[in-house]
Amino acid sequence: MPVPPQRRPAYEGKVRRNANFVLTKIKAVTCPQCKTLIRPHQACPVCGKYKGRDVLNLKIDKKTAKKMNKKAESKKEKEEKKSADKK
């Protein structure tokens, strides 16, 4: 036997309630040391630093360290080019 209409939730009530189930974007910031995207107020999973301090003891192999250095150097070069172009 179906539920009587007076006990069934109204359509508008369901719609209003479900309007609050919204997905929000996760905000991301760049790590000042390795320039990777991380969540704010969290230690960087790549370099293990938080607010400039070494928080996590991570073993970084040579390939990863080389890659991180290349990223940092390329970003510095891009910034220098932009500043030179502005002048």
JOPEKA-V106430 format. One record per run of one state. SS is the DSSP state (H for helix, E for strand, L for the rest). FROM is the first residue (numbers start at 1). LEN is the number of residues. If there is no record, write none. Layout:
SS/FROM/LEN + SS/FROM/LEN
This chain:
L/1/4 + H/5/3 + L/8/3 + H/11/8 + L/19/9 + E/28/3 + L/31/6 + E/37/3 + L/40/9 + E/49/2 + L/51/2 + E/53/2 + L/55/7 + H/62/25 + L/87/1
